[in-house]
Amino acid sequence: AWQMASDSITLRVVGRTVLLAALVTFANLLLAYPCAATLAQMPRRRRALIGLAISFPLVTSLLLRTYGWLNLLPLHWRGTMSGVGLVLVFNYLPFMLLPLVKAYERMDRSLVLAALDLGASPWQAFWRVIVPLTLPGALSGAALVFIPVSGEYLIPHFIGDGKVNVLGTLVIEWFGHRHWPYAAACAAWLATIVIGPLVGSLFLKEETK
């Protein structure tokens, strides 16, 4: 089983899984930072209402949301990595956005104003002041996105239309074929991918305290 799980085909699926999860996490990070900055500047009541609206889709079933995306996506996007990645980004955006909003709320904004008064450009203030202060929230959001996306099955299965193989679909497929050893070996790959970023995130959060 381990020989099968370390062949070129399986390793290609492992690489595709890590790449997809990393790209989705990075895209969510790019989208969440400006959204979190905007939300953090709103009055508390309006911010709470918008946060509730953002998190409300999470109450619904992921299967229902995936079927909804099947009707929204153009046909030529189905069965592609781009289509799967797009749906994953919008499904997991709240997991990145909400921790970042909390990080922005706890941030001392006078430090940003001080940096601007001392001649820093907005870009410099962002990289040298805002990013370090909100890094714990960004790391929490990255872990909350990367870990479930790595093991995602429904979205690659339905949006990928059987053409986008990742570890989640591979494990389910081989368990369905009752090839327990190979499926378990693939699940071990998945556990390794998930545990690594989790431990790294916890370590970096301790370092930034």
C-alpha positions as CSV (number, residue, x, y, z in Angstrom):
1,A,0.0,0.0,0.0
2,W,2.8,2.4,0.8
3,Q,4.5,1.6,-2.5
4,M,1.3,2.6,-4.3
5,A,0.9,5.7,-2.1
6,S,4.4,6.9,-3.0
7,D,4.2,6.4,-6.7
8,S,4.2,9.3,-9.2
9,I,0.4,9.3,-9.7
10,T,-0.4,9.6,-6.0
11,L,2.4,12.1,-5.4
12,R,1.0,14.2,-8.2
13,V,-2.4,14.2,-6.4
14,V,-0.7,15.2,-3.1
15,G,1.0,18.1,-4.9
16,R,-2.2,19.2,-6.5
17,T,-4.0,19.1,-3.1
18,V,-1.3,21.2,-1.4
19,L,-1.1,23.6,-4.3
20,L,-4.9,24.1,-4.4
21,A,-5.2,24.6,-0.6
22,A,-2.3,27.1,-0.6
23,L,-3.7,29.1,-3.5
24,V,-7.2,29.2,-1.9
25,T,-5.6,30.3,1.4
26,F,-3.6,33.0,-0.3
27,A,-6.6,34.3,-2.4
28,N,-8.7,34.4,0.8
29,L,-5.9,36.4,2.5
30,L,-5.8,38.9,-0.3
31,L,-9.6,39.3,-0.2
32,A,-10.0,39.3,3.5
33,Y,-7.5,42.1,4.4
34,P,-9.2,45.0,2.7
35,C,-12.6,43.7,3.7
36,A,-11.5,43.3,7.4
37,A,-10.0,46.8,7.4
38,T,-13.3,48.3,6.0
39,L,-15.4,46.3,8.5
40,A,-13.2,47.3,11.5
41,Q,-13.9,51.0,10.8
42,M,-17.6,50.6,10.8
43,P,-19.8,51.3,13.9
44,R,-20.1,48.3,16.1
45,R,-23.8,47.6,15.4
46,R,-23.4,47.7,11.6
47,R,-20.2,45.6,11.8
48,A,-22.1,43.0,13.9
49,L,-24.9,42.9,11.3
50,I,-22.6,42.5,8.4
51,G,-20.6,39.9,10.2
52,L,-23.8,38.0,10.8
53,A,-24.7,38.2,7.2
54,I,-21.3,37.0,6.1
55,S,-21.4,34.0,8.5
56,F,-25.0,33.1,7.8
57,P,-24.3,30.9,4.7
58,L,-22.2,28.7,7.0
59,V,-25.4,27.7,8.7
60,T,-26.7,26.1,5.5
61,S,-25.5,22.7,4.2
62,L,-22.2,22.7,2.2
63,L,-24.0,20.3,-0.2
64,L,-26.7,22.9,-0.9
65,R,-24.2,25.6,-1.4
66,T,-22.3,23.4,-3.8
67,Y,-25.4,22.7,-5.8
68,G,-26.1,26.4,-5.9
69,W,-22.7,27.0,-7.4
70,L,-23.4,24.3,-10.0
71,N,-26.1,26.6,-11.3
72,L,-24.0,29.8,-11.1
73,L,-20.8,28.6,-12.7
74,P,-20.5,28.7,-16.5
75,L,-20.3,25.2,-18.1
76,H,-16.7,25.7,-19.3
77,W,-15.6,26.3,-15.7
78,R,-16.8,22.9,-14.4
79,G,-14.3,20.2,-14.3
80,T,-11.4,22.7,-14.0
81,M,-9.0,23.6,-11.2
82,S,-10.0,27.2,-11.6
83,G,-13.7,26.5,-11.1
84,V,-13.0,24.3,-8.0
85,G,-10.7,27.0,-6.6
86,L,-13.2,29.8,-7.1
87,V,-15.9,28.0,-5.3
88,L,-13.5,27.0,-2.5
89,V,-12.4,30.6,-2.1
90,F,-16.0,32.0,-1.7
91,N,-17.0,29.1,0.6
92,Y,-14.1,29.5,3.0
93,L,-13.8,33.3,2.9
94,P,-15.7,33.8,6.2
95,F,-13.2,31.6,8.0
96,M,-10.4,34.0,7.0
97,L,-12.4,37.2,7.3
98,L,-13.8,36.9,10.8
99,P,-10.4,36.2,12.6
100,L,-8.9,39.2,10.7
101,V,-11.8,41.5,11.8
102,K,-11.2,40.5,15.4
103,A,-7.4,41.2,14.9
104,Y,-8.2,44.6,13.5
105,E,-10.5,45.4,16.4
106,R,-7.8,44.6,18.9
107,M,-5.2,46.6,17.0
108,D,-4.0,49.9,18.4
109,R,-4.8,52.3,15.5
110,S,-2.8,55.1,17.0
111,L,0.4,53.2,15.9
112,V,-0.8,53.4,12.3
113,L,-1.4,57.1,12.6
114,A,2.0,57.6,14.2
115,A,3.7,55.8,11.4
116,L,1.9,58.0,8.8
117,D,2.8,61.1,10.8
118,L,6.4,60.1,10.8
119,G,6.5,59.9,7.0
120,A,5.6,56.3,6.2
121,S,3.6,55.7,3.1
122,P,0.2,53.9,3.4
123,W,1.9,50.8,1.9
124,Q,4.8,51.0,4.4
125,A,2.4,51.5,7.3
126,F,0.5,48.4,6.1
127,W,3.5,46.1,5.9
128,R,5.4,47.4,8.9
129,V,2.6,48.1,11.3
130,I,-0.7,46.6,10.4
131,V,0.6,43.2,9.2
132,P,2.7,42.4,12.3
133,L,-0.2,43.5,14.6
134,T,-2.8,41.4,12.7
135,L,-0.5,38.4,12.1
136,P,-2.1,36.2,14.8
137,G,-5.5,36.7,13.2
138,A,-4.1,36.0,9.7
139,L,-2.4,32.8,10.9
140,S,-5.6,31.6,12.6
141,G,-7.6,32.3,9.4
142,A,-5.0,30.6,7.3
143,A,-5.2,27.5,9.4
144,L,-9.0,27.5,9.4
145,V,-8.9,27.7,5.6
146,F,-5.9,25.5,4.6
147,I,-6.8,22.6,6.8
148,P,-10.4,21.9,5.7
149,V,-9.6,22.8,2.1
150,S,-6.9,20.1,2.1
151,G,-9.4,17.4,2.9
152,E,-12.3,18.9,0.9
153,Y,-14.4,16.3,-1.0
154,L,-17.8,17.7,-2.0
155,I,-16.6,20.7,-4.0
156,P,-13.9,18.9,-6.0
157,H,-16.3,16.0,-6.6
158,F,-19.2,18.1,-7.8
159,I,-17.6,21.2,-9.3
160,G,-14.6,19.2,-10.5
161,D,-17.0,16.8,-12.2
162,G,-14.7,13.9,-11.6
163,K,-11.8,15.6,-13.5
164,V,-10.1,17.3,-10.5
165,N,-8.6,14.6,-8.3
166,V,-7.4,15.6,-4.8
167,L,-6.7,13.6,-1.7
168,G,-10.2,13.9,-0.4
169,T,-11.8,12.4,-3.5
170,L,-9.0,9.8,-3.7
171,V,-9.6,8.6,-0.2
172,I,-13.3,8.3,-0.7
173,E,-12.9,6.6,-4.1
174,W,-10.6,3.9,-2.8
175,F,-12.6,3.3,0.3
176,G,-15.5,2.7,-2.0
177,H,-13.4,0.2,-3.9
178,R,-12.7,-1.5,-0.5
179,H,-9.0,-1.1,-1.0
180,W,-8.5,-0.3,2.6
181,P,-4.6,-0.2,2.8
182,Y,-4.2,2.2,-0.1
183,A,-7.1,4.4,1.1
184,A,-5.6,4.5,4.6
185,A,-2.1,5.4,3.2
186,C,-3.7,8.3,1.3
187,A,-5.5,9.3,4.5
188,A,-2.0,9.3,6.2
189,W,-0.8,11.7,3.5
190,L,-3.8,13.9,4.2
191,A,-3.1,13.9,8.0
192,T,0.5,14.9,7.3
193,I,-0.6,17.8,5.2
194,V,-3.1,19.0,7.9
195,I,-0.9,18.5,11.0
196,G,2.1,20.4,9.5
197,P,0.5,23.8,9.0
198,L,-1.4,23.4,12.3
199,V,1.8,22.9,14.3
200,G,3.5,25.7,12.3
201,S,0.6,28.1,12.9
202,L,0.7,27.4,16.7
203,F,4.4,27.9,16.8
204,L,4.3,31.2,14.9
205,K,1.5,32.5,17.1
206,E,3.6,31.7,20.2
207,E,6.6,33.5,18.6
208,T,4.5,36.7,17.9
209,K,3.2,37.0,21.4
